[in-house]
Amino acid sequence: MPLIQTPIFYRGVLFVQSFDEQHNKENNGLVCMDQAGRIRWRTGPESVFGNGNILAADGLLFVMHGK
């Protein structure tokens, strides 16, 4: 079952990270979506942050590693 951390809505876009060790690893990583739900960019499966949370501050996005 994929783990989806609490998304963050910041500066008009939604940031979500997904992590699934068992199934479709292609969907792992950090995703940025606009308000219509269109994906603007994604990090891809090579950038997995595990169970870490996301923090937005001072124009930056901090992604904590969950390990």
Secondary structure, 3 states (H helix, E strand, C coil): CCEECCCEEECCEEEEEEECCCCCHHHCEEEEECCCCCEEEECCCCCCCCCCCEEEECCEEEECCCC
